[in-house]
Amino acid sequence: MSSEPLSAPVTITWEVTLGCNLHCDHCLSGSGPGHQLPNELTTEQAHDFIAELDEMDVFQVNIGGGEPFVRSDMLELLADLTERDISTCVSTNGTQLDEATLDRIEAMDPLFLQVSMDGLQAENDAIRGEGVYEQVVDALDRLEDRDIGTTVNTVVTRQNVDDLPEIYDLAESHGAGLRLNRFRPSGRGEDTWDEFRLTEEQIRFLHGWIEDHPDVRTGDSFFYLNALGEVRNNTLKQCGAGSMTCLVDPAGDVFPCAFTQWDHLASGNVVEDGFQAAWNEIANLRNQIDDHEGCPAVAMGSSDPNGEDPQLRAILSGD
């Protein structure tokens, strides 16, 4: 049984564009070069949305995409958020962080960066494109000398899970933390689900490794098992989608989370309906995801959409 939605979300994810200079094989939003939607929020509409977030006392906004910094007004929007004292975290592929951009970011508070890295050089560039790994390491080198809270963000896949100890050391050497995300069948991830999802043995390794590294951030329903595959403290029932958090897509449509962007789970639009109205309506959508074990998005996006998270089933049954 999920908790009742709050009067306003504690945090939201806002995908500000589907445009991106990269075309990653596992992209949850299916973004890439030339993928901007014709009806993405204008600068004026985005400022109006930010004002409503402020009025509702939303604590944190996680900016994603696409690549946020391909929007020409991104720094202006970030300044609006931080000047309103809304904690802001930007997920970026790290290739657009020139010195002028970093100068502007460093002057903003509270603002944090999550820089994506999906493996060591061979594994990362196989997913993100040749030469991207070196660009990301260069960005981390330059961020090391800046007063900008930085985290390396890794989507854990079959190809990179063995790299985690070295990614952890690399992040630490640059004064950055490490955050892990679960790979899900969303966006282009639907097409690469069987290629990238972890094996049972890898899942067991992962959870044992996480237990040995409590400073690694997760905040993700994937990390519910201990090293023996046992469920911890019923954490699978604590999905906050639609009760504590939600997703706003580039066109302003509101969904329970970033991985449930199906038309039947849209609760409204921040321009047409207003964000408060869309958030109030989202409670009705919780009933469609509450009955799923594990991550509802993985359960609903898998081959057994009416069942539970298939990776949970495999671990607990030994299949």
C-alpha positions as CSV (number, residue, x, y, z in Angstrom):
1,M,0.0,0.0,0.0
2,S,1.6,3.3,-1.0
3,S,1.4,6.5,1.0
4,E,-1.1,9.2,0.0
5,P,0.5,11.8,-2.3
6,L,1.7,15.0,-0.6
7,S,0.1,18.4,-1.4
8,A,3.2,19.0,-3.5
9,P,6.1,16.7,-4.5
10,V,9.3,16.8,-2.5
11,T,11.3,16.5,-5.7
12,I,10.6,16.4,-9.4
13,T,12.5,15.3,-12.5
14,W,12.2,17.8,-15.4
15,E,13.3,16.6,-18.8
16,V,13.9,20.0,-20.4
17,T,14.5,18.7,-23.9
18,L,14.8,15.6,-26.0
19,G,17.7,17.2,-28.0
20,C,21.1,15.8,-27.3
21,N,24.5,15.8,-29.1
22,L,24.9,12.1,-28.3
23,H,22.8,9.0,-29.2
24,C,23.3,6.6,-26.4
25,D,22.1,3.0,-26.9
26,H,20.3,2.8,-23.5
27,C,18.8,6.3,-23.4
28,L,15.7,6.2,-21.2
29,S,14.1,9.1,-23.1
30,G,15.2,8.1,-26.7
31,S,16.9,11.5,-27.1
32,G,19.5,12.4,-29.7
33,P,20.6,15.0,-32.3
34,G,17.6,16.6,-33.9
35,H,15.1,15.0,-31.5
36,Q,13.8,18.2,-29.9
37,L,10.0,18.2,-29.8
38,P,8.3,21.1,-31.6
39,N,6.2,21.8,-28.5
40,E,9.0,21.8,-25.9
41,L,8.4,24.5,-23.2
42,T,9.4,28.0,-24.4
43,T,11.6,30.1,-22.1
44,E,8.5,32.1,-20.9
45,Q,6.5,28.9,-20.2
46,A,9.5,27.4,-18.4
47,H,9.8,30.5,-16.2
48,D,6.1,30.3,-15.4
49,F,6.5,26.6,-14.5
50,I,9.4,27.5,-12.2
51,A,7.3,30.1,-10.5
52,E,4.6,27.6,-9.8
53,L,7.2,25.2,-8.3
54,D,8.3,27.9,-6.0
55,E,4.8,28.7,-5.0
56,M,4.2,25.0,-4.2
57,D,7.4,24.8,-2.2
58,V,8.9,22.0,-4.2
59,F,12.3,21.3,-2.5
60,Q,14.4,19.9,-5.4
61,V,14.3,19.8,-9.2
62,N,16.4,17.3,-11.0
63,I,17.1,18.5,-14.5
64,G,17.6,16.0,-17.3
65,G,16.9,15.4,-20.9
66,G,18.3,14.8,-23.5
67,E,21.3,17.0,-22.8
68,P,20.1,20.0,-20.8
69,F,22.9,22.3,-22.0
70,V,21.8,22.1,-25.7
71,R,19.0,24.4,-24.7
72,S,20.3,28.0,-25.3
73,D,18.3,29.3,-22.3
74,M,19.4,26.6,-19.8
75,L,21.7,28.8,-17.7
76,E,18.9,31.4,-17.5
77,L,16.5,28.8,-16.2
78,L,19.0,27.4,-13.7
79,A,19.6,30.9,-12.4
80,D,15.8,31.3,-11.9
81,L,15.6,28.0,-10.0
82,T,18.6,28.7,-7.7
83,E,17.7,32.3,-7.1
84,R,14.4,31.0,-5.7
85,D,16.5,28.7,-3.4
86,I,15.2,25.5,-5.1
87,S,17.9,22.9,-4.8
88,T,18.8,22.0,-8.4
89,C,20.7,19.0,-9.8
90,V,21.6,18.8,-13.5
91,S,22.3,15.5,-15.2
92,T,24.7,16.1,-18.1
93,N,26.8,14.0,-20.4
94,G,29.7,16.3,-19.6
95,T,30.6,17.3,-23.2
96,Q,29.0,20.8,-23.1
97,L,30.8,22.1,-20.0
98,D,33.0,24.8,-21.4
99,E,34.7,27.3,-19.0
100,A,32.1,30.0,-19.5
101,T,29.4,27.6,-18.6
102,L,31.2,26.4,-15.5
103,D,31.8,30.0,-14.5
104,R,28.1,30.7,-14.6
105,I,27.3,27.4,-12.8
106,E,29.8,28.0,-10.0
107,A,28.1,31.2,-9.1
108,M,24.7,29.4,-8.6
109,D,23.7,27.9,-5.3
110,P,22.2,25.4,-4.5
111,L,23.2,23.7,-7.8
112,F,24.9,20.3,-8.3
113,L,26.1,18.4,-11.4
114,Q,25.7,14.7,-12.2
115,V,28.1,13.7,-15.0
116,S,27.3,10.5,-16.8
117,M,29.9,7.8,-17.2
118,D,28.8,4.3,-18.3
119,G,32.0,2.3,-17.9
120,L,35.6,2.6,-18.5
121,Q,36.7,3.9,-21.9
122,A,35.8,0.9,-24.1
123,E,32.5,0.2,-22.4
124,N,31.5,3.9,-22.1
125,D,32.3,4.8,-25.7
126,A,30.6,1.7,-27.0
127,I,27.4,3.1,-25.6
128,R,27.9,6.9,-25.8
129,G,30.2,7.3,-28.8
130,E,33.9,7.3,-29.6
131,G,35.9,9.9,-27.6
132,V,33.2,10.7,-25.1
133,Y,35.0,9.0,-22.2
134,E,38.0,11.3,-22.6
135,Q,35.7,14.4,-22.8
136,V,34.0,13.3,-19.5
137,V,37.4,12.7,-17.8
138,D,38.5,16.2,-19.0
139,A,35.3,17.7,-17.5
140,L,35.9,16.0,-14.2
141,D,39.5,17.3,-14.2
142,R,38.2,20.9,-14.6
143,L,35.4,20.4,-12.1
144,E,37.9,19.2,-9.5
145,D,39.1,22.8,-9.2
146,R,35.6,24.3,-9.0
147,D,33.3,24.8,-6.1
148,I,30.6,22.7,-7.7
149,G,29.2,19.6,-6.1
150,T,29.8,16.8,-8.6
151,T,28.7,13.2,-8.8
152,V,29.6,10.6,-11.4
153,N,26.3,9.0,-12.5
154,T,26.5,5.4,-13.9
155,V,23.6,3.3,-15.3
156,V,24.6,-0.2,-14.3
157,T,24.5,-2.6,-17.2
158,R,25.8,-6.1,-18.0
159,Q,28.8,-4.5,-19.8
160,N,30.0,-2.2,-17.1
161,V,29.1,-3.7,-13.7
162,D,32.6,-5.2,-13.4
163,D,34.0,-1.6,-13.9
164,L,32.3,-0.2,-10.8
165,P,35.4,-0.5,-8.5
166,E,37.5,1.5,-11.0
167,I,34.7,4.0,-11.7
168,Y,34.4,4.5,-7.9
169,D,38.2,5.2,-7.6
170,L,38.1,7.5,-10.6
171,A,35.3,9.6,-9.2
172,E,36.9,9.7,-5.8
173,S,40.2,10.8,-7.3
174,H,38.4,13.8,-8.8
175,G,36.6,14.7,-5.5
176,A,33.3,13.4,-6.9
177,G,30.8,11.0,-5.5
178,L,29.3,8.0,-7.3
179,R,25.6,7.5,-8.0
180,L,24.2,4.3,-9.6
181,N,21.1,4.0,-11.6
182,R,19.2,1.0,-12.7
183,F,18.9,0.2,-16.4
184,R,15.2,0.0,-17.4
185,P,13.2,-0.9,-20.5
186,S,12.4,2.8,-21.2
187,G,13.2,4.8,-24.4
188,R,15.8,3.0,-26.4
189,G,16.3,0.8,-23.4
190,E,13.2,-1.1,-24.5
191,D,15.2,-2.3,-27.6
192,T,18.4,-3.1,-25.7
193,W,16.8,-4.5,-22.5
194,D,18.0,-8.1,-23.1
195,E,21.4,-6.9,-24.2
196,F,22.1,-4.7,-21.2
197,R,20.1,-6.0,-18.2
198,L,22.2,-7.7,-15.5
199,T,22.4,-11.4,-15.0
200,E,21.5,-13.0,-11.7
201,E,25.1,-13.4,-10.8
202,Q,25.9,-9.8,-11.6
203,I,23.0,-8.6,-9.5
204,R,24.3,-10.5,-6.5
205,F,27.8,-9.1,-7.1
206,L,26.4,-5.6,-7.4
207,H,24.5,-5.7,-4.1
208,G,27.4,-7.1,-2.2
209,W,29.6,-4.4,-3.6
210,I,27.1,-1.7,-2.6
211,E,27.0,-3.0,0.9
212,D,30.7,-2.6,1.1
213,H,30.5,1.0,-0.2
214,P,27.8,2.7,1.8
215,D,28.9,6.1,0.4
216,V,27.7,5.2,-3.1
217,R,24.3,6.8,-3.7
218,T,21.4,4.9,-5.2
219,G,18.0,6.3,-4.3
220,D,16.6,3.6,-6.6
221,S,14.2,0.7,-6.1
222,F,16.8,-1.6,-7.9
223,F,18.9,-1.7,-4.8
224,Y,16.6,-3.7,-2.6
225,L,18.5,-6.9,-2.1
226,N,21.4,-7.7,0.1
227,A,24.3,-9.9,-1.0
228,L,22.1,-13.0,-0.5
229,G,19.3,-11.8,-2.6
230,E,17.1,-11.1,0.4
231,V,14.7,-8.2,0.4
232,R,15.7,-5.4,2.8
233,N,13.1,-3.9,5.1
234,N,10.3,-4.1,2.5
235,T,12.0,-1.3,0.5
236,L,10.3,-2.5,-2.7
237,K,7.0,-1.0,-1.4
238,Q,8.5,2.4,-1.0
239,C,8.3,3.6,-4.6
240,G,7.6,7.4,-4.4
241,A,6.4,7.8,-8.0
242,G,3.3,9.9,-7.9
243,S,3.3,10.2,-4.1
244,M,6.5,12.1,-3.4
245,T,7.9,12.7,-6.8
246,C,7.0,12.9,-10.5
247,L,8.4,13.5,-14.0
248,V,7.7,16.5,-16.2
249,D,8.6,15.9,-19.9
250,P,9.9,18.5,-22.4
251,A,6.4,19.4,-23.5
252,G,5.2,19.8,-19.9
253,D,3.2,16.5,-19.6
254,V,3.3,15.1,-16.1
255,F,3.9,11.4,-15.3
256,P,4.5,9.4,-12.1
257,C,8.2,9.0,-12.9
258,A,10.8,9.2,-15.6
259,F,10.3,5.5,-16.6
260,T,6.5,5.5,-16.8
261,Q,6.1,7.9,-19.7
262,W,3.1,6.1,-21.3
263,D,0.1,8.2,-22.5
264,H,-2.3,6.5,-20.2
265,L,-0.2,7.5,-17.2
266,A,-0.1,11.3,-18.0
267,S,-2.0,13.3,-15.4
268,G,-2.0,16.7,-17.1
269,N,0.2,19.4,-18.6
270,V,1.9,22.2,-16.8
271,V,0.9,24.8,-19.5
272,E,-2.6,23.7,-20.2
273,D,-3.7,22.6,-16.7
274,G,-1.0,24.0,-14.4
275,F,1.4,21.8,-12.4
276,Q,-0.7,21.9,-9.2
277,A,-3.7,20.4,-11.0
278,A,-1.6,17.8,-12.7
279,W,-0.1,16.8,-9.4
280,N,-3.5,16.6,-7.7
281,E,-4.6,14.3,-10.5
282,I,-1.6,12.0,-10.3
283,A,-3.0,10.3,-7.2
284,N,-5.5,8.5,-9.4
285,L,-2.7,7.0,-11.4
286,R,-1.0,5.4,-8.4
287,N,-3.7,2.7,-8.4
288,Q,-2.3,1.5,-11.8
289,I,1.2,1.0,-10.4
290,D,0.8,0.1,-6.7
291,D,0.2,-3.7,-7.3
292,H,3.5,-4.3,-9.0
293,E,6.4,-5.9,-7.0
294,G,9.8,-4.3,-7.4
295,C,10.0,-1.4,-9.7
296,P,6.6,-0.8,-11.3
297,A,8.2,0.7,-14.4
298,V,10.3,-2.4,-15.1
299,A,7.3,-4.7,-14.4
300,M,5.0,-2.7,-16.7
301,G,7.7,-2.3,-19.4
302,S,8.7,-6.0,-19.4
303,S,7.2,-9.0,-21.2
304,D,4.9,-9.5,-18.1
305,P,3.3,-6.1,-17.6
306,N,0.8,-7.4,-15.2
307,G,3.3,-9.2,-13.0
308,E,6.3,-8.2,-10.9
309,D,9.7,-6.9,-11.6
310,P,11.2,-9.8,-13.6
311,Q,14.7,-9.3,-12.1
312,L,13.2,-9.6,-8.7
313,R,11.4,-12.8,-9.7
314,A,14.6,-14.3,-11.1
315,I,16.5,-13.6,-8.0
316,L,14.0,-14.8,-5.5
317,S,13.0,-17.9,-7.4
318,G,16.5,-18.8,-8.6
319,D,15.3,-18.9,-12.3
